[in-house]
Amino acid sequence: MPVVNRLYGVIQEDAALKKDIKLMASGVGNNSKQLEAFRKVHRAKFPLISDEEGEVWTALGSPATPSMVVTTPAGKVLASHVGPIKDFDAFLKEIRELHKKQ
């Protein structure tokens, strides 16, 4: 969770990224009460969206968790990542490069 909180912070502090990239998490099978408990335990700083019925998860192709999808504001998928972020700097560099190309 610290890596995702850090990524969220970097995006929020960069005006160009903040305008075009939104980082949020989908709680598959979780209601808002469960997500609030998750937020407290893990100190999540980013928005958490309830996906009780798994509709978002299914629309994304039922990916493994954790997964991250980077899209344009119009919803075009630029990149996806499955699993923990092992190299923060490389992942952020990839996001910045994808952002420049859009």
HELIX and SHEET records of a PDB file:
HELIX    1   1 PRO A    2  GLU A   13  1                                  12    
HELIX    2   2 ALA A   15  ASP A   20  1                                   6    
HELIX    3   3 SER A   32  HIS A   42  1                                  11    
HELIX    4   4 GLU A   55  ALA A   59  1                                   5    
HELIX    5   5 PHE A   88  LYS A  101  1                                  14    
SHEET    1   A 2 ALA A  25  VAL A  28  0                                        
SHEET    2   A 2 LEU A  48  ASP A  51  1                                        
SHEET    1   B 2 SER A  67  THR A  71  0                                        
SHEET    2   B 2 VAL A  77  VAL A  82 -1                                        
END                                                                             
